[in-house]
């Protein structure tokens, strides 16, 4: 098994980041526009289509508003790990910004490299989208 862990700070309030993250069926519009080009929600599973043509089926494991954390597992699609579980969380920072955490566990370990590259590219898009969703300065009424 391999673990992939990515963190970055976003100039947005935790509530604004959670609002985007909790919108489980709108990844293509709100969380990772352009990196994800379509998301279809069917009960607890979403079909996610990425810009490179990769399609994955992700089952919702947990949507926890108290900890601002969403967890999901890949259950099918063009990605074929024997195990893939990930979670994303919006963690409040002391200055009002948000630490975004994305953690993925994957088997077999040979998939860690390609998935880590995917996470790195996706994180850059997510960081930009979340920053645009609600900056700390805007939240406090300043410019």
N, CA, C and O atoms as a MOPAC input file, in Angstrom:
PM7 MOZYME 1SCF
protein

 N      0.84700 1    -1.17400 1     0.00000 1
 C      0.00000 1     0.00000 1     0.00000 1
 C      0.89000 1     1.23400 1     0.00000 1
 O      1.99900 1     1.22400 1     0.53600 1
 N      0.38300 1     2.28700 1    -0.60900 1
 C      1.08700 1     3.56600 1    -0.63600 1
 C      0.12500 1     4.66200 1    -0.20300 1
 O     -1.08300 1     4.57500 1    -0.42200 1
 N      0.67700 1     5.67800 1     0.40600 1
 C     -0.11800 1     6.82700 1     0.82900 1
 C      0.37000 1     8.06400 1     0.08500 1
 O      1.57100 1     8.28300 1    -0.07100 1
 N     -0.57100 1     8.85200 1    -0.36000 1
 C     -0.28100 1    10.11200 1    -1.05800 1
 C     -0.93500 1    11.20700 1    -0.22900 1
 O     -2.12500 1    11.13700 1     0.07900 1
 N     -0.16900 1    12.19900 1     0.12200 1
 C     -0.68300 1    13.24900 1     1.00800 1
 C     -0.30800 1    14.61100 1     0.43100 1
 O      0.85000 1    14.86300 1     0.10100 1
 N     -1.29400 1    15.46900 1     0.31700 1
 C     -1.08600 1    16.82000 1    -0.23200 1
 C     -1.78700 1    17.81200 1     0.68500 1
 O     -2.93000 1    17.58700 1     1.08500 1
 N     -1.11200 1    18.90800 1     1.02100 1
 C     -1.70900 1    19.97700 1     1.81600 1
 C     -1.31800 1    21.31800 1     1.22300 1
 O     -0.22200 1    21.47900 1     0.68700 1
 N     -2.23100 1    22.28100 1     1.32700 1
 C     -1.92700 1    23.64800 1     0.94400 1
 C     -2.88600 1    24.56900 1     1.67100 1
 O     -3.97200 1    24.16000 1     2.08300 1
 N     -2.47200 1    25.82100 1     1.82300 1
 C     -3.31200 1    26.81200 1     2.48900 1
 C     -4.01600 1    27.63800 1     1.42100 1
 O     -3.41700 1    28.05600 1     0.43000 1
 N     -5.30800 1    27.86000 1     1.65400 1
 C     -6.14800 1    28.61700 1     0.73100 1
 C     -6.58400 1    29.90300 1     1.42100 1
 O     -6.94800 1    29.89100 1     2.59700 1
 N     -6.54700 1    31.00200 1     0.69300 1
 C     -6.98400 1    32.28700 1     1.21800 1
 C     -8.50800 1    32.36900 1     1.13200 1
 O     -9.07000 1    33.17700 1     0.39300 1
 N     -9.15400 1    31.50200 1     1.91500 1
 C    -10.61600 1    31.44400 1     1.95500 1
 C    -11.02500 1    30.92500 1     3.33000 1
 O    -10.29400 1    30.16800 1     3.96900 1
 N    -12.18500 1    31.34000 1     3.76300 1
 C    -12.71900 1    30.89000 1     5.04400 1
 C    -13.03000 1    29.38700 1     5.00300 1
 O    -13.41600 1    28.87100 1     3.95400 1
 N    -12.87000 1    28.69300 1     6.10800 1
 C    -13.19500 1    27.26200 1     6.13700 1
 C    -14.63600 1    26.97700 1     5.72100 1
 O    -14.89900 1    25.96300 1     5.07400 1
 N    -15.56600 1    27.85000 1     6.08000 1
 C    -16.96600 1    27.65100 1     5.71100 1
 C    -17.15100 1    27.69800 1     4.19300 1
 O    -17.92300 1    26.92400 1     3.62800 1
 N    -16.43200 1    28.61400 1     3.54400 1
 C    -16.52500 1    28.73100 1     2.08400 1
 C    -15.91000 1    27.50500 1     1.41000 1
 O    -16.44900 1    26.99700 1     0.42700 1
 N    -14.78900 1    27.03700 1     1.93700 1
 C    -14.14700 1    25.84400 1     1.37800 1
 C    -15.04200 1    24.62600 1     1.58800 1
 O    -15.20700 1    23.80900 1     0.68100 1
 N    -15.61600 1    24.50400 1     2.77500 1
 C    -16.50400 1    23.36800 1     3.04000 1
 C    -17.72900 1    23.39400 1     2.13200 1
 O    -18.17800 1    22.34600 1     1.66800 1
 N    -18.26900 1    24.57300 1     1.87800 1
 C    -19.43000 1    24.67700 1     0.99700 1
 C    -19.12900 1    24.06900 1    -0.37400 1
 O    -19.97600 1    23.39100 1    -0.95600 1
 N    -17.94200 1    24.30900 1    -0.87700 1
 C    -17.53200 1    23.74400 1    -2.17100 1
 C    -17.25900 1    22.24400 1    -2.04200 1
 O    -17.73000 1    21.44800 1    -2.85400 1
 N    -16.50700 1    21.87200 1    -1.03000 1
 C    -16.11800 1    20.47700 1    -0.84200 1
 C    -17.33200 1    19.57400 1    -0.59800 1
 O    -17.36500 1    18.44000 1    -1.07700 1
 N    -18.30500 1    20.06000 1     0.12700 1
 C    -19.48900 1    19.26400 1     0.45400 1
 C    -20.43700 1    19.08400 1    -0.72600 1
 O    -21.33200 1    18.24000 1    -0.67400 1
 N    -20.25500 1    19.85900 1    -1.77900 1
 C    -21.10600 1    19.74900 1    -2.97000 1
 C    -20.58200 1    18.58500 1    -3.81500 1
 O    -19.98400 1    18.78500 1    -4.87200 1
 N    -20.81900 1    17.37100 1    -3.32500 1
 C    -20.21100 1    16.13500 1    -3.83100 1
 C    -20.45200 1    15.88400 1    -5.32000 1
 O    -19.63100 1    15.24100 1    -5.97500 1
 N    -21.54500 1    16.37300 1    -5.85200 1
 C    -21.85700 1    16.14200 1    -7.25700 1
 C    -21.44700 1    17.25600 1    -8.19200 1
 O    -21.77900 1    17.21500 1    -9.37700 1
 N    -20.73000 1    18.25800 1    -7.69000 1
 C    -20.38100 1    19.41800 1    -8.51900 1
 C    -18.87500 1    19.65000 1    -8.62400 1
 O    -18.42500 1    20.79000 1    -8.74100 1
 N    -18.11000 1    18.58100 1    -8.58200 1
 C    -16.64500 1    18.70500 1    -8.65400 1
 C    -16.22200 1    19.47000 1    -9.90900 1
 O    -15.32000 1    20.30600 1    -9.84900 1
 N    -16.85800 1    19.19400 1   -11.03100 1
 C    -16.48300 1    19.79800 1   -12.31200 1
 C    -16.81200 1    21.29200 1   -12.37100 1
 O    -16.20100 1    22.02500 1   -13.14800 1
 N    -17.75400 1    21.74300 1   -11.57100 1
 C    -18.13700 1    23.16200 1   -11.58800 1
 C    -17.47800 1    23.96500 1   -10.47600 1
 O    -17.15800 1    25.13900 1   -10.66200 1
 N    -17.27200 1    23.33100 1    -9.30500 1
 C    -16.88000 1    24.12000 1    -8.13400 1
 C    -15.50400 1    23.78500 1    -7.58400 1
 O    -14.75800 1    24.69800 1    -7.23300 1
 N    -15.14300 1    22.52700 1    -7.49700 1
 C    -13.89800 1    22.14200 1    -6.82700 1
 C    -12.70900 1    22.08300 1    -7.77900 1
 O    -11.62800 1    22.57300 1    -7.45200 1
 N    -12.89700 1    21.49700 1    -8.93800 1
 C    -11.76000 1    21.30400 1    -9.86000 1
 C    -12.16900 1    21.54500 1   -11.31200 1
 O    -11.98700 1    20.67100 1   -12.16000 1
 N    -12.72100 1    22.72900 1   -11.60400 1
 C    -13.17200 1    22.99100 1   -12.98500 1
 C    -12.00100 1    22.96400 1   -13.97100 1
 O    -10.94400 1    23.54900 1   -13.73900 1
 N    -12.23500 1    22.26400 1   -15.07400 1
 C    -11.19300 1    22.12900 1   -16.09100 1
 C    -10.37900 1    20.86200 1   -15.89700 1
 O    -10.07900 1    20.17300 1   -16.87200 1
 N    -10.01600 1    20.54200 1   -14.67400 1
 C     -9.32800 1    19.28300 1   -14.36500 1
 C    -10.34200 1    18.13900 1   -14.41300 1
 O    -10.06200 1    17.07000 1   -14.95500 1
 N    -11.52300 1    18.38000 1   -13.83800 1
 C    -12.66300 1    17.47600 1   -13.93700 1
 C    -13.65400 1    18.15300 1   -14.87000 1
 O    -14.02100 1    19.30900 1   -14.65900 1
 N    -14.08900 1    17.43200 1   -15.90700 1
 C    -14.98300 1    18.06300 1   -16.88900 1
 C    -16.44600 1    17.66300 1   -16.72600 1
 O    -17.32800 1    18.29800 1   -17.30500 1
 N    -16.71400 1    16.60800 1   -15.93800 1
 C    -18.10500 1    16.23800 1   -15.69000 1
 C    -18.17600 1    15.40400 1   -14.42500 1
 O    -17.26900 1    14.63000 1   -14.11600 1
 N    -19.27600 1    15.57800 1   -13.69600 1
 C    -19.57400 1    14.77000 1   -12.51700 1
 C    -21.05900 1    14.44000 1   -12.55700 1
 O    -21.89800 1    15.33300 1   -12.67300 1
 N    -21.37600 1    13.16900 1   -12.46100 1
 C    -22.76200 1    12.71900 1   -12.40900 1
 C    -22.96800 1    11.99400 1   -11.08200 1
 O    -22.22500 1    11.06900 1   -10.75500 1
 N    -23.96700 1    12.41200 1   -10.32500 1
 C    -24.22900 1    11.81100 1    -9.02500 1
 C    -25.40600 1    10.84600 1    -9.12900 1
 O    -26.47100 1    11.19900 1    -9.63500 1
 N    -25.19800 1     9.62100 1    -8.64100 1
 C    -26.22300 1     8.57800 1    -8.62300 1
 C    -26.22100 1     7.97500 1    -7.22300 1
 O    -25.34000 1     7.18500 1    -6.88300 1
 N    -27.20700 1     8.34800 1    -6.41700 1
 C    -27.27500 1     7.91000 1    -5.01800 1
 C    -25.98800 1     8.31400 1    -4.29600 1
 O    -25.69200 1     9.50400 1    -4.19100 1
 N    -25.21900 1     7.33900 1    -3.79600 1
 C    -24.00600 1     7.65200 1    -3.05000 1
 C    -22.73400 1     7.54100 1    -3.89700 1
 O    -21.62500 1     7.60600 1    -3.36600 1
 N    -22.89300 1     7.37500 1    -5.20400 1
 C    -21.73500 1     7.21200 1    -6.09200 1
 C    -21.75200 1     8.27300 1    -7.17500 1
 O    -22.78700 1     8.56700 1    -7.77300 1
 N    -20.57100 1     8.84400 1    -7.41200 1
 C    -20.46200 1     9.82800 1    -8.48400 1
 C    -19.55200 1     9.28300 1    -9.57900 1
 O    -18.56800 1     8.59300 1    -9.31300 1
 N    -19.90900 1     9.61200 1   -10.81400 1
 C    -19.06700 1     9.30300 1   -11.95600 1
 C    -18.30200 1    10.57900 1   -12.27300 1
 O    -18.89700 1    11.61500 1   -12.57100 1
 N    -16.98000 1    10.49600 1   -12.20600 1
 C    -16.12600 1    11.66100 1   -12.40200 1
 C    -15.34700 1    11.48000 1   -13.69900 1
 O    -14.64100 1    10.48700 1   -13.87500 1
 N    -15.48000 1    12.43900 1   -14.59700 1
 C    -14.75100 1    12.41300 1   -15.86200 1
 C    -13.69500 1    13.51000 1   -15.82300 1
 O    -14.00600 1    14.68900 1   -15.65200 1
 N    -12.44600 1    13.10000 1   -15.98500 1
 C    -11.31800 1    14.03100 1   -15.95000 1
 C    -10.98100 1    14.50900 1   -17.35900 1
 O    -11.34400 1    13.86500 1   -18.34300 1
 N    -10.29800 1    15.62200 1   -17.44900 1
 C     -9.96100 1    16.22500 1   -18.73600 1
 C     -9.12300 1    15.29800 1   -19.60700 1
 O     -9.18800 1    15.38700 1   -20.83300 1
 N     -8.33700 1    14.41100 1   -19.00300 1
 C     -7.49800 1    13.49700 1   -19.79200 1
 C     -8.26800 1    12.25700 1   -20.26800 1
 O     -7.68800 1    11.37500 1   -20.90100 1
 N     -9.57100 1    12.18900 1   -19.96500 1
 C    -10.39100 1    11.06200 1   -20.39500 1
 C    -10.58700 1     9.98300 1   -19.34500 1
 O    -11.40500 1     9.08200 1   -19.53300 1
 N     -9.85600 1    10.05700 1   -18.25200 1
 C    -10.02700 1     9.09100 1   -17.17300 1
 C    -11.42700 1     9.23500 1   -16.57700 1
 O    -11.89400 1    10.34500 1   -16.32100 1
 N    -12.08200 1     8.10900 1   -16.36200 1
 C    -13.39900 1     8.09000 1   -15.72900 1
 C    -13.31600 1     7.17600 1   -14.51400 1
 O    -12.85700 1     6.03800 1   -14.61100 1
 N    -13.76400 1     7.68400 1   -13.36700 1
 C    -13.78400 1     6.86000 1   -12.15900 1
 C    -15.14900 1     6.96500 1   -11.49000 1
 O    -15.84100 1     7.97900 1   -11.58400 1
 N    -15.50800 1     5.88000 1   -10.81300 1
 C    -16.73000 1     5.83900 1   -10.01900 1
 C    -16.29200 1     5.90300 1    -8.56200 1
 O    -15.56700 1     5.03300 1    -8.07800 1
 N    -16.73900 1     6.93900 1    -7.87600 1
 C    -16.33800 1     7.16600 1    -6.49600 1
 C    -17.55300 1     7.08200 1    -5.58100 1
 O    -18.51200 1     7.83800 1    -5.73600 1
 N    -17.50400 1     6.15900 1    -4.63100 1
 C    -18.60000 1     6.00100 1    -3.66800 1
 C    -18.29900 1     6.86000 1    -2.44200 1
 O    -17.19300 1     6.83000 1    -1.90100 1
 N    -19.28600 1     7.61200 1    -2.02300 1
 C    -19.17800 1     8.43500 1    -0.82800 1
 C    -19.09800 1     7.52800 1     0.39300 1
 O    -19.94200 1     6.65000 1     0.57800 1
 N    -18.08700 1     7.74100 1     1.22200 1
 C    -17.92100 1     6.98200 1     2.45500 1
 C    -18.39600 1     7.81700 1     3.64300 1
 O    -19.06600 1     7.30300 1     4.53900 1
 N    -18.04600 1     9.11000 1     3.64700 1
 C    -18.42800 1     9.97400 1     4.75900 1
 C    -18.45100 1    11.42600 1     4.30100 1
 O    -17.57200 1    11.87400 1     3.56500 1
 N    -19.45500 1    12.14200 1     4.73900 1
 C    -19.57800 1    13.57800 1     4.49600 1
 C    -19.84700 1    14.19200 1     5.86700 1
 O    -20.99300 1    14.24800 1     6.31300 1
 N    -18.79100 1    14.65200 1     6.53300 1
 C    -18.85500 1    15.06200 1     7.92700 1
 C    -18.73200 1    16.58300 1     8.03900 1
 O    -17.63600 1    17.13600 1     7.94900 1
 N    -19.85900 1    17.24000 1     8.23300 1
 C    -19.87000 1    18.70100 1     8.31300 1
 C    -19.12600 1    19.20400 1     9.54400 1
 O    -18.50400 1    20.26600 1     9.48700 1
 N    -19.17100 1    18.47600 1    10.64700 1
 C    -18.50900 1    18.92700 1    11.87400 1
 C    -16.99900 1    19.03600 1    11.69100 1
 O    -16.38300 1    19.98500 1    12.17600 1
 N    -16.40600 1    18.08500 1    11.00400 1
 C    -14.95200 1    18.13300 1    10.77300 1
 C    -14.59600 1    18.66400 1     9.38700 1
 O    -13.42000 1    18.74200 1     9.03000 1
 N    -15.62700 1    19.03300 1     8.59700 1
 C    -15.44400 1    19.53500 1     7.22200 1
 C    -14.59400 1    18.54700 1     6.40400 1
 O    -13.59900 1    18.92100 1     5.78300 1
 N    -15.01500 1    17.29300 1     6.42500 1
 C    -14.25500 1    16.22100 1     5.77800 1
 C    -15.17500 1    15.37400 1     4.91400 1
 O    -16.27500 1    15.00500 1     5.32500 1
 N    -14.70300 1    15.07100 1     3.70200 1
 C    -15.40700 1    14.15800 1     2.81100 1
 C    -14.45600 1    12.99700 1     2.50400 1
 O    -13.27800 1    13.20600 1     2.21800 1
 N    -14.98300 1    11.77700 1     2.56800 1
 C    -14.18600 1    10.58500 1     2.27000 1
 C    -14.90200 1     9.79500 1     1.18300 1
 O    -16.13000 1     9.72200 1     1.15300 1
 N    -14.11200 1     9.20500 1     0.29300 1
 C    -14.67800 1     8.43700 1    -0.81500 1
 C    -13.72400 1     7.32000 1    -1.20300 1
 O    -12.54400 1     7.33500 1    -0.85200 1
 N    -14.26300 1     6.34700 1    -1.93900 1
 C    -13.45900 1     5.23600 1    -2.41700 1
 C    -13.78100 1     4.98300 1    -3.88900 1
 O    -14.93200 1     5.10600 1    -4.30900 1
 N    -12.78000 1     4.63700 1    -4.65500 1
 C    -12.98300 1     4.31600 1    -6.07000 1
 C    -13.52800 1     2.89500 1    -6.16200 1
 O    -12.95100 1     1.95500 1    -5.61600 1
 N    -14.65600 1     2.75900 1    -6.86800 1
 C    -15.29900 1     1.44700 1    -7.00200 1
 C    -15.37200 1     0.97400 1    -8.45200 1
 O    -15.97800 1    -0.06000 1    -8.73300 1
 N    -14.76100 1     1.72000 1    -9.37700 1
 C    -14.77100 1     1.30100 1   -10.77200 1
 C    -14.31600 1     2.41400 1   -11.68600 1
 O    -13.96200 1     3.50900 1   -11.24800 1
 N    -14.33700 1     2.10100 1   -12.97500 1
 C    -13.92200 1     3.06600 1   -13.97900 1
 C    -12.63900 1     2.65000 1   -14.65900 1
 O    -12.25700 1     1.48100 1   -14.62400 1
 N    -11.97100 1     3.61400 1   -15.28200 1
 C    -10.77100 1     3.29300 1   -16.04000 1
 C     -9.51700 1     3.22100 1   -15.17400 1
 O     -8.46100 1     2.80900 1   -15.65300 1
 N     -9.61800 1     3.61100 1   -13.92700 1
 C     -8.52800 1     3.46000 1   -12.96800 1
 C     -8.76000 1     2.12500 1   -12.26400 1
 O     -9.87300 1     1.86100 1   -11.81000 1
 N     -7.73100 1     1.27700 1   -12.16400 1
 C     -7.94200 1    -0.07800 1   -11.65200 1
 C     -7.08400 1    -0.42500 1   -10.43900 1
 O     -6.34200 1    -1.40600 1   -10.48100 1
 N     -7.16600 1     0.34800 1    -9.36800 1
 C     -6.46200 1    -0.08500 1    -8.16100 1
 C     -7.26800 1    -1.19400 1    -7.47900 1
 O     -8.48200 1    -1.28800 1    -7.66000 1
 N     -6.60200 1    -2.00900 1    -6.71400 1
 C     -7.36200 1    -2.98900 1    -5.93700 1
 C     -7.94500 1    -2.32200 1    -4.68900 1
 O     -8.90000 1    -2.82400 1    -4.09600 1
 N     -7.36000 1    -1.18500 1    -4.29900 1
 C     -7.88800 1    -0.39900 1    -3.18500 1
 C     -7.54200 1     1.06800 1    -3.41900 1
 O     -6.40400 1     1.39900 1    -3.75300 1
 N     -8.52200 1     1.93600 1    -3.24300 1
 C     -8.30300 1     3.38600 1    -3.34400 1
 C     -9.29400 1     4.05500 1    -2.41500 1
 O    -10.50000 1     4.03200 1    -2.65700 1
 N     -8.78500 1     4.64600 1    -1.36300 1
 C     -9.62200 1     5.38400 1    -0.42000 1
 C     -8.97800 1     6.75300 1    -0.23700 1
 O     -7.76800 1     6.85800 1    -0.04000 1
 N     -9.79200 1     7.79500 1    -0.30200 1
 C     -9.25600 1     9.14500 1    -0.16100 1
 C    -10.18000 1     9.98200 1     0.70700 1
 O    -11.36500 1     9.68400 1     0.85400 1
 N     -9.61800 1    11.02700 1     1.27100 1
 C    -10.41900 1    12.00400 1     1.99400 1
 C     -9.82100 1    13.38600 1     1.77900 1
 O     -8.61900 1    13.55100 1     1.56800 1
 N    -10.71200 1    14.37100 1     1.84300 1
 C    -10.34100 1    15.77900 1     1.72900 1
 C    -10.95000 1    16.49200 1     2.92100 1
 O    -12.05800 1    16.17800 1     3.35500 1
 N    -10.20200 1    17.46100 1     3.44700 1
 C    -10.68400 1    18.15300 1     4.63200 1
 C    -10.29400 1    19.62300 1     4.58700 1
 O     -9.21200 1    19.98400 1     4.12600 1
 N    -11.19900 1    20.46300 1     5.07600 1
 C    -10.97300 1    21.90200 1     5.21000 1
 C    -10.68700 1    22.19200 1     6.68200 1
 O    -11.59500 1    22.15200 1     7.51300 1
 N     -9.43300 1    22.48200 1     7.00300 1
 C     -9.00300 1    22.68400 1     8.38000 1
 C     -8.77900 1    24.17400 1     8.62900 1
 O     -7.98800 1    24.80200 1     7.92500 1
 N     -9.46200 1    24.75000 1     9.61900 1
 C     -9.28700 1    26.18300 1     9.89500 1
 C     -7.86400 1    26.49900 1    10.37100 1
 O     -7.29200 1    25.76600 1    11.17700 1
 N     -7.31100 1    27.58700 1     9.86600 1
 C     -6.02900 1    28.10600 1    10.32300 1
 C     -6.30600 1    29.29500 1    11.25200 1
 O     -7.38400 1    29.88700 1    11.18600 1
 N     -5.36800 1    29.64400 1    12.09900 1
 C     -5.54800 1    30.71000 1    13.08700 1
 C     -5.84500 1    32.07000 1    12.45100 1
 O     -6.52700 1    32.89900 1    13.05400 1
 N     -5.34000 1    32.30400 1    11.24300 1
 C     -5.51800 1    33.61100 1    10.59500 1
 C     -6.80400 1    33.70700 1     9.77000 1
 O     -7.01800 1    34.69800 1     9.07300 1
 N     -7.65600 1    32.69000 1     9.84400 1
 C     -8.92400 1    32.71800 1     9.11100 1
 C     -8.87400 1    32.03600 1     7.76200 1
 O     -9.91000 1    31.84900 1     7.12400 1
 N     -7.68400 1    31.66000 1     7.31500 1
 C     -7.55500 1    30.92600 1     6.06500 1
 C     -7.86000 1    29.45000 1     6.32200 1
 O     -8.24200 1    29.07600 1     7.43100 1
 N     -7.69300 1    28.62300 1     5.30900 1
 C     -8.01400 1    27.20000 1     5.41600 1
 C     -6.86300 1    26.35000 1     4.91400 1
 O     -6.30800 1    26.60200 1     3.84500 1
 N     -6.51600 1    25.35200 1     5.68900 1
 C     -5.57000 1    24.33100 1     5.22700 1
 C     -6.40400 1    23.24000 1     4.56900 1
 O     -7.25900 1    22.62600 1     5.20700 1
 N     -6.14000 1    23.00400 1     3.27200 1
 C     -6.83400 1    21.95200 1     2.53000 1
 C     -5.94700 1    20.71700 1     2.55800 1
 O     -4.77800 1    20.77400 1     2.17700 1
 N     -6.50600 1    19.60300 1     3.01100 1
 C     -5.75700 1    18.35600 1     3.12100 1
 C     -6.43000 1    17.31900 1     2.22500 1
 O     -7.64700 1    17.13600 1     2.26300 1
 N     -5.61000 1    16.64500 1     1.42100 1
 C     -6.09200 1    15.57900 1     0.53700 1
 C     -5.19600 1    14.37300 1     0.75900 1
 O     -3.99500 1    14.43200 1     0.49300 1
 N     -5.76800 1    13.28500 1     1.24200 1
 C     -5.00400 1    12.08000 1     1.53500 1
 C     -5.60300 1    10.90100 1     0.77700 1
 O     -6.82100 1    10.72600 1     0.74800 1
 N     -4.74400 1    10.10000 1     0.17000 1
 C     -5.17800 1     8.93800 1    -0.60200 1
 C     -4.33000 1     7.73000 1    -0.22200 1
 O     -3.10300 1     7.81600 1    -0.16700 1
 N     -4.98700 1     6.61600 1     0.03900 1
 C     -4.31900 1     5.33100 1     0.21900 1
 C     -4.65100 1     4.48400 1    -0.99700 1
 O     -5.80500 1     4.42000 1    -1.42100 1
 N     -3.63400 1     3.83100 1    -1.55900 1
 C     -3.84500 1     3.07500 1    -2.78900 1
 C     -3.04400 1     1.76600 1    -2.77600 1
 O     -1.91800 1     1.71400 1    -2.28100 1
 N     -3.63900 1     0.73800 1    -3.31800 1
 C     -2.99100 1    -0.55500 1    -3.56800 1
 C     -3.28700 1    -0.90600 1    -5.01500 1
 O     -4.44300 1    -0.78300 1    -5.42000 1
 N     -2.34300 1    -1.32600 1    -5.80700 1
 C     -0.95500 1    -1.61900 1    -5.48000 1
 C     -0.10400 1    -0.35100 1    -5.41700 1
 O     -0.46100 1     0.68900 1    -5.97000 1
 N      1.00900 1    -0.46600 1    -4.74100 1
 C      1.90900 1     0.67100 1    -4.54600 1
 C      2.44000 1     1.22400 1    -5.87000 1
 O      2.82500 1     2.39100 1    -5.94200 1
 N      2.46300 1     0.39800 1    -6.91500 1
 C      2.95800 1     0.85100 1    -8.21600 1
 C      2.10400 1     1.97700 1    -8.79700 1
 O      2.56900 1     2.72500 1    -9.65700 1
 N      0.87700 1     2.10100 1    -8.34000 1
 C      0.01100 1     3.17700 1    -8.82900 1
 C      0.25000 1     4.49900 1    -8.10500 1
 O     -0.29700 1     5.52900 1    -8.49900 1
 N      1.05900 1     4.47600 1    -7.05800 1
 C      1.28300 1     5.69300 1    -6.26800 1
 C      1.87700 1     6.81800 1    -7.10900 1
 O      1.45800 1     7.96700 1    -6.97000 1
 N      2.83400 1     6.52300 1    -7.97000 1
 C      3.45500 1     7.56200 1    -8.79500 1
 C      2.46300 1     8.27200 1    -9.69900 1
 O      2.35100 1     9.49600 1    -9.64200 1
 N      1.74000 1     7.53200 1   -10.53400 1
 C      0.76500 1     8.18100 1   -11.41000 1
 C     -0.35500 1     8.89200 1   -10.63700 1
 O     -0.79500 1     9.96900 1   -11.04000 1
 N     -0.81300 1     8.30100 1    -9.54200 1
 C     -1.87800 1     8.93900 1    -8.76600 1
 C     -1.34500 1    10.18400 1    -8.06500 1
 O     -2.06400 1    11.17700 1    -7.95800 1
 N     -0.11700 1    10.15400 1    -7.59000 1
 C      0.48700 1    11.33300 1    -6.96200 1
 C      0.59000 1    12.48900 1    -7.95900 1
 O      0.34100 1    13.64000 1    -7.60100 1
 N      0.95400 1    12.19000 1    -9.19800 1
 C      1.00300 1    13.23000 1   -10.23500 1
 C     -0.39000 1    13.81000 1   -10.47200 1
 O     -0.54600 1    15.02100 1   -10.63000 1
 N     -1.38400 1    12.95300 1   -10.49400 1
 C     -2.77300 1    13.36300 1   -10.66300 1
 C     -3.19400 1    14.28800 1    -9.51600 1
 O     -3.80200 1    15.33400 1    -9.74300 1
 N     -2.86400 1    13.89400 1    -8.29100 1
 C     -3.20000 1    14.68300 1    -7.10600 1
 C     -2.48600 1    16.03400 1    -7.14300 1
 O     -3.07400 1    17.05700 1    -6.79300 1
 N     -1.25100 1    16.04000 1    -7.55700 1
 C     -0.50000 1    17.29800 1    -7.63500 1
 C     -1.12500 1    18.25800 1    -8.64800 1
 O     -1.30600 1    19.44100 1    -8.35900 1
 N     -1.45400 1    17.74600 1    -9.83100 1
 C     -2.10200 1    18.59600 1   -10.84400 1
 C     -3.46800 1    19.06500 1   -10.36400 1
 O     -3.81400 1    20.23700 1   -10.51100 1
 N     -4.24000 1    18.15800 1    -9.79200 1
 C     -5.55600 1    18.50700 1    -9.28700 1
 C     -5.49700 1    19.51100 1    -8.15500 1
 O     -6.35500 1    20.38900 1    -8.05900 1
 N     -4.50100 1    19.39500 1    -7.30000 1
 C     -4.36300 1    20.31800 1    -6.17000 1
 C     -4.14900 1    21.75400 1    -6.63100 1
 O     -4.67700 1    22.68300 1    -6.02200 1
 N     -3.38500 1    21.94400 1    -7.69300 1
 C     -3.17300 1    23.29900 1    -8.21800 1
 C     -4.49200 1    23.90500 1    -8.69200 1
 O     -4.75800 1    25.08400 1    -8.45700 1
 N     -5.31400 1    23.09900 1    -9.35800 1
 C     -6.61600 1    23.57500 1    -9.83700 1
 C     -7.54900 1    23.84400 1    -8.65900 1
 O     -8.24000 1    24.86200 1    -8.62500 1
 N     -7.56200 1    22.92700 1    -7.69600 1
 C     -8.41300 1    23.09000 1    -6.52300 1
 C     -8.02100 1    24.33600 1    -5.73200 1
 O     -8.89000 1    25.08500 1    -5.28700 1
 N     -6.73700 1    24.56000 1    -5.55800 1
 C     -6.27900 1    25.73000 1    -4.81400 1
 C     -6.76800 1    27.01900 1    -5.46900 1
 O     -7.23000 1    27.93100 1    -4.78300 1
 N     -6.66900 1    27.09300 1    -6.77800 1
 C     -7.13400 1    28.28500 1    -7.50000 1
 C     -8.64900 1    28.43300 1    -7.39000 1
 O     -9.14600 1    29.53900 1    -7.18200 1
 N     -9.38400 1    27.33900 1    -7.52700 1
 C    -10.84700 1    27.40000 1    -7.45900 1
 C    -11.32200 1    27.80800 1    -6.06700 1
 O    -12.24500 1    28.61100 1    -5.93400 1
 N    -10.69800 1    27.26000 1    -5.03800 1
 C    -11.10500 1    27.58800 1    -3.67200 1
 C    -10.73500 1    29.02300 1    -3.30100 1
 O    -11.47900 1    29.69300 1    -2.58600 1
 N     -9.61300 1    29.48200 1    -3.77700 1
 C     -9.22400 1    30.87400 1    -3.51600 1
 C    -10.24000 1    31.82100 1    -4.13100 1
 O    -10.57000 1    32.85200 1    -3.54500 1
 N    -10.73300 1    31.47300 1    -5.30800 1
 C    -11.73300 1    32.30600 1    -5.98000 1
 C    -13.09700 1    32.21000 1    -5.29200 1
 O    -13.91700 1    33.12100 1    -5.41100 1
 N    -13.34100 1    31.10400 1    -4.57100 1
 C    -14.64200 1    30.87500 1    -3.94100 1
 C    -14.92700 1    31.80800 1    -2.77900 1
 O    -16.09100 1    32.04100 1    -2.45600 1
 N    -13.92000 1    32.33700 1    -2.15500 1
 C    -14.17400 1    33.23800 1    -1.03400 1
 C    -12.90800 1    33.57500 1    -0.29000 1
 O    -12.48200 1    32.82900 1     0.59200 1
 N    -12.30900 1    34.68200 1    -0.63500 1
 C    -11.06500 1    35.05600 1     0.02800 1
 C    -11.34800 1    35.57900 1     1.41700 1
 O    -12.43600 1    36.07700 1     1.70300 1
 N    -10.35900 1    35.45900 1     2.26900 1
 C    -10.47200 1    35.92500 1     3.64500 1
 C    -10.75400 1    37.41800 1     3.66400 1
 O    -11.57700 1    37.88200 1     4.45400 1
 N    -10.08300 1    38.17600 1     2.80600 1
 C    -10.30800 1    39.62200 1     2.73900 1
 C    -11.74200 1    39.95200 1     2.37100 1
 O    -12.33500 1    40.84900 1     2.96900 1
 N    -12.30700 1    39.25700 1     1.41500 1
 C    -13.69900 1    39.48000 1     1.00900 1
 C    -14.64000 1    39.10100 1     2.13300 1
 O    -15.65900 1    39.75900 1     2.34200 1
 N    -14.30500 1    38.04100 1     2.86300 1
 C    -15.17300 1    37.58400 1     3.92400 1
 C    -15.27900 1    38.62600 1     5.04600 1
 O    -16.29700 1    38.71000 1     5.73200 1
 N    -14.23500 1    39.40000 1     5.21700 1
 C    -14.21300 1    40.39700 1     6.27800 1
 C    -14.58400 1    41.78900 1     5.76700 1
 O    -14.53100 1    42.76500 1     6.51500 1
 N    -14.95400 1    41.87200 1     4.51000 1
 C    -15.40800 1    43.14100 1     3.94800 1
 C    -14.31000 1    44.06100 1     3.47800 1
 O    -14.57100 1    45.23100 1     3.19900 1
 N    -13.07600 1    43.56700 1     3.37900 1
 C    -12.00100 1    44.42300 1     2.87500 1
 C    -11.68800 1    44.06700 1     1.44000 1
 O    -12.17500 1    43.05900 1     0.92700 1
 N    -10.87700 1    44.88600 1     0.78600 1
 C    -10.52600 1    44.57300 1    -0.59400 1
 C     -9.09000 1    44.23700 1    -0.76300 1
 O     -8.65000 1    43.95100 1    -1.87700 1

